[in-house]
Each structure stands twice: as C-alpha cells, then as structure tokens.
Amino acid sequence: MTLKAWMVTLMMLCSGLASAVDKVQKIRTPYLDGWEQIPLAVMEKQAADFPATYWLEGPGLRKQIALTFDDGPSENTPELLKVLKKHGVHATFFWLGAQVERNPQIARDAAAQGHTIANHSYNHPYSSKLIPAVFWRDQVERTQQIMQQTLGFAPTLFRPPYGDISDAEVRWLQERDMKVISWSIDTRDWWVAWKKGSPVEIEQMVTDYLHPEAIVLMHDGGGARDRTIAAVDALIPKLKAQGYELVTVDALLGVPGKQVLAPVAVAK
C-alpha cells in the first residue's frame, strides 16, 4: 500500500472513530401513547448520563443489528429457535427468572445453540418502584442465581422491564459490572398481537426505522408470539440483503456476555 493510500485509510478510520465517539444514543421508533410506557426522553437521558453502562444501541456505525427477545423462555421459544437456526443467526434473550424456573430445558437449548442469555428480572416489575437493594436482591440477583444453577453461568446484561429503572438502580448494576440494555427500535410486537394485527407490521417497524448498530426489541414470552416468529423469518433475509450482520448484544458492544458467580453461602 502506498503512503497516500495509508493516509487515506487512516483518515477514514479516524473519521469513523470520531463519529462513534460523538454518537448520541436515541430511540428511533415513536412513543406509543396510552400504554404507560416510559417516556423516551427519560431513557435517552439515562443513556447519556451512564455512558458505557446504559445502552440503547451500539457505540458505532457498523452495519450490524441485534435482535432481542423478552419475557421467555416459553412455549414460543422452540419455534423461534428453529427460525434463527434456519437463518444461521444468534440472538439475545432477556429472560425472566420465573420463566427459566418453569422451562429450564428450553433455556439450556438456547444457550447450547450459541444465543446470549440475559437477565430481565424475576417477575417483571416496574423497577423504579422498588428500593435499589430490594430490586437487586429479589429481581436481579435472584435471577442471576437461577441462571447460574440452570445454565452454569450468569448474565452480564440486564434489561429493565418496560425500560423502567431508577438512576440509583443503574448505579447498583454499574458497580457490579453489569450493563443495562434498552433498545433503539421497538417493534411493538406485543401490541400487534393484542390487536390481532399482521406480522408485516412488526417487520415494518424494523425496516422503517433501521439504522447501524440497532438493538431491536421483540418478545418470545408474555403471550402467543406466532406473529413475531413469522416476522423474524421474513425479516432476516431482508436485513442480510441490505448488508446487515446480525449479532448478539454482547458482540455488538464488545463486552462479555457471561460471568460465573461466587457460590452463595447456605445458612446452617
């Protein structure tokens, strides 16, 4: 490579790094009024206030996208796993501790297939309504222990139910080397299922608001998810055709996805 070519390459790399550093994280899909959602400005402010801990999207501008699924594992999950396997894609599953207790083999199957398993609380509360110590003990740590016992590891990623978490709770997780993961694209698949809409609506929420290093919110639990599964099956080839690489959230962020917890002392 000539000196001139090296200089051009270096300038392009520096430009890319500057873009990544200056990138303001934001949610692309609009607020859905009337459903007690957390205001988008609140989530975006937390992402700005807790850089490298609270994430709405990836840090750069690569043509990568992370599909994520909440509230499982459930009876929907095996069919979703088949679709992901068919397309050679790994996803990130933000699961409830209570659901892992009910469906341990499904959880093991997903982990064995190379998907990232993450923490979504024990039973889906509004986190900010809890005292931080109670939030950690009864929701996060309880689920960490269940996953460690079921899978042999605990997650490093946590998604607050409804996107609701207090700053104090973010700090609590930050001190324990965990990342808070929200989303930049909300497919509203739960809403489409509620109103008996079309899988195309779920698919279009992604294609209409697609951007580099997006984190996409969907669900494999909390109700019937046949529309979500159909949308994923149709969506993946279209994303690949546009040059997008589908990755897990930990790969997108360049952070570990697993940790091994110290044994918990048992009172005698």
C-alpha positions in Angstrom: 0.0 0.0 0.0 1.3 3.4 -0.9 1.9 6.2 1.6 -1.0 8.1 0.2 -3.3 5.1 0.5 -2.2 4.6 4.1 -3.0 8.3 4.9 -6.5 8.0 3.3 -7.2 4.8 5.3 -6.0 6.4 8.5 -8.2 9.5 7.9 -11.2 7.2 7.2 -10.6 5.3 10.5 -10.2 8.5 12.5 -13.4 9.8 11.0 -15.2 6.6 11.9 -13.9 6.8 15.5 -14.9 10.4 15.8 -18.4 9.5 14.6 -18.7 6.7 17.1 -17.4 8.9 20.0 -19.8 11.7 19.1 -22.8 9.4 18.6 -25.8 10.3 20.6 -27.9 7.3 21.5 -31.6 7.6 20.8 -34.7 5.6 20.3 -35.9 5.7 16.7 -39.4 4.4 17.0 -42.1 6.8 18.3 -43.7 6.7 21.7 -46.9 4.6 21.9 -49.3 6.8 23.8 -51.8 5.4 26.3 -49.9 2.3 27.4 -47.9 3.6 30.4 -44.6 3.4 28.6 -41.6 5.1 30.0 -41.0 8.4 28.2 -38.3 8.1 25.5 -36.6 11.2 26.8 -36.1 9.5 30.2 -34.4 6.5 28.6 -32.3 8.6 26.3 -31.1 10.8 29.3 -30.1 7.7 31.2 -28.1 6.5 28.2 -26.3 9.9 28.1 -25.8 10.0 31.9 -24.4 6.5 32.1 -22.1 6.0 29.1 -20.6 2.5 28.7 -23.2 1.2 31.2 -26.6 2.1 29.7 -27.1 1.3 26.1 -29.9 2.0 23.6 -27.8 0.9 20.6 -24.3 0.0 19.6 -21.4 2.6 20.0 -20.5 2.9 16.3 -21.8 3.0 12.8 -21.2 -0.6 11.6 -23.9 -2.3 9.6 -24.8 -4.6 12.4 -28.1 -5.2 14.2 -29.0 -7.2 17.3 -32.4 -8.9 17.6 -33.5 -9.3 21.2 -36.4 -11.1 22.7 -38.0 -10.6 26.2 -40.1 -12.4 28.7 -39.3 -16.1 27.9 -38.4 -18.8 27.9 -41.9 -20.0 26.9 -43.7 -22.4 24.6 -43.0 -19.9 21.8 -39.2 -20.2 22.2 -38.5 -23.5 20.5 -40.2 -22.5 17.2 -38.3 -19.2 17.3 -35.0 -21.1 17.9 -35.8 -23.1 14.8 -36.2 -20.0 12.7 -33.0 -18.5 14.0 -31.1 -21.7 13.3 -32.5 -21.9 9.8 -31.1 -18.4 9.0 -27.8 -19.0 10.9 -28.5 -16.1 13.3 -27.7 -15.7 17.0 -30.0 -13.5 19.1 -30.1 -12.2 22.7 -32.8 -13.4 25.0 -33.7 -11.2 28.0 -35.5 -13.8 30.2 -37.4 -13.8 33.5 -36.0 -15.9 36.4 -39.5 -17.3 37.0 -39.8 -18.4 33.4 -36.3 -20.1 33.5 -37.5 -22.0 36.5 -40.6 -23.2 34.6 -38.7 -24.0 31.4 -35.1 -24.9 32.2 -34.6 -27.2 29.2 -35.6 -24.6 26.7 -33.2 -22.2 28.4 -30.4 -24.8 28.1 -31.2 -25.5 24.5 -31.0 -21.8 23.6 -27.7 -21.4 25.4 -26.3 -24.6 23.7 -27.2 -23.1 20.3 -25.0 -20.1 21.0 -27.6 -17.4 21.8 -26.8 -14.9 24.5 -29.0 -15.3 27.6 -29.6 -12.1 29.6 -31.4 -11.0 32.8 -34.9 -9.4 32.6 -35.7 -9.6 36.3 -37.5 -12.3 38.2 -41.2 -11.4 37.6 -41.3 -8.2 35.5 -41.9 -5.4 38.0 -41.6 -1.6 37.4 -38.0 -1.5 38.8 -38.0 2.2 39.8 -40.9 1.5 42.3 -38.5 -0.8 44.3 -35.8 0.1 46.8 -32.5 -0.5 45.0 -31.4 -3.1 47.5 -34.7 -5.0 47.0 -34.5 -4.6 43.3 -31.1 -6.2 43.3 -31.9 -9.0 45.8 -35.3 -10.1 44.7 -35.2 -9.4 41.0 -31.7 -9.3 39.6 -29.6 -11.4 41.9 -32.4 -14.0 42.3 -32.5 -14.4 38.5 -28.7 -14.5 38.3 -28.6 -17.4 40.7 -31.4 -19.3 38.8 -29.5 -18.9 35.6 -26.2 -19.9 37.1 -27.8 -23.0 38.5 -29.6 -23.8 35.2 -27.0 -22.8 32.7 -23.7 -22.8 34.5 -23.2 -19.1 34.2 -24.9 -15.8 35.0 -25.5 -12.9 32.5 -23.7 -9.6 32.4 -26.6 -7.9 30.6 -29.8 -6.7 32.2 -32.9 -5.2 30.6 -35.3 -3.4 32.9 -39.0 -4.4 32.3 -40.8 -1.6 30.5 -37.5 0.2 30.2 -38.1 1.4 33.7 -35.2 1.8 36.1 -34.0 4.4 38.5 -30.6 6.1 38.3 -29.7 4.6 41.7 -30.5 1.1 40.3 -28.4 1.7 37.2 -25.5 2.7 39.6 -26.1 -0.5 41.6 -25.7 -2.6 38.4 -22.7 -0.5 37.3 -20.9 -1.3 40.5 -21.4 -5.0 39.8 -20.0 -4.8 36.2 -23.4 -5.3 34.6 -24.8 -3.4 31.5 -28.3 -2.0 31.2 -29.7 -2.7 27.8 -32.7 -1.0 26.4 -33.4 -0.6 22.7 -33.4 1.8 19.7 -36.2 0.1 17.8 -39.4 -1.1 19.5 -41.3 -3.4 17.1 -44.4 -3.2 19.3 -44.9 -6.9 18.6 -46.9 -7.3 21.8 -49.3 -4.6 20.7 -49.7 -6.2 17.2 -50.5 -9.5 18.9 -53.0 -7.7 21.2 -54.9 -6.1 18.3 -54.5 -9.2 16.1 -52.5 -7.4 13.6 -50.2 -8.6 10.8 -46.6 -9.8 11.2 -45.9 -7.3 8.4 -46.5 -4.5 11.0 -43.7 -5.9 13.2 -41.4 -6.3 10.2 -42.0 -2.8 9.0 -41.2 -1.3 12.4 -37.7 -2.6 11.8 -37.3 -1.7 8.2 -38.8 1.7 8.5 -36.5 2.7 11.4 -33.5 0.6 10.5 -30.1 2.1 11.4 -26.5 0.9 12.0 -25.9 -0.9 15.3 -29.6 -1.0 16.2 -30.9 -3.0 19.2 -34.4 -4.4 18.3 -37.0 -5.2 20.9 -39.3 -8.2 20.4 -40.8 -10.9 22.7 -40.8 -14.7 22.9 -42.9 -14.7 26.1 -45.9 -13.0 27.6 -48.4 -14.4 25.2 -48.7 -16.0 21.8 -45.8 -14.9 19.6 -46.6 -16.6 16.3 -46.7 -13.1 14.6 -43.3 -12.3 16.0 -41.8 -15.6 14.7 -43.3 -15.1 11.3 -41.9 -11.5 11.2 -38.5 -12.7 12.2 -38.5 -15.4 9.5 -39.3 -12.8 6.8 -37.1 -10.0 8.2 -33.8 -11.7 8.5 -33.2 -12.3 4.7 -34.2 -8.7 4.0 -31.6 -7.4 6.6 -28.9 -9.6 5.2 -29.7 -8.4 1.7 -29.1 -4.9 2.8 -25.7 -5.9 4.1 -26.5 -6.1 7.8 -24.7 -8.6 10.0 -27.0 -10.0 12.8 -25.1 -10.2 16.1 -25.8 -10.6 19.8 -25.8 -7.6 22.1 -22.6 -8.5 23.8 -20.9 -8.9 20.4 -22.3 -5.5 19.3 -21.0 -3.8 22.4 -17.7 -5.8 22.7 -18.4 -6.9 26.2 -18.5 -10.3 27.9 -21.9 -11.9 27.9 -21.3 -14.3 30.8 -19.9 -14.4 34.3 -19.5 -17.1 36.9 -20.8 -16.1 40.3 -19.2 -17.0 43.6 -21.0 -19.8 45.5 -23.8 -18.5 47.7 -23.2 -19.3 51.4 -26.0 -21.5 52.8 -27.1 -20.7 56.3 -27.0 -23.7 58.7 
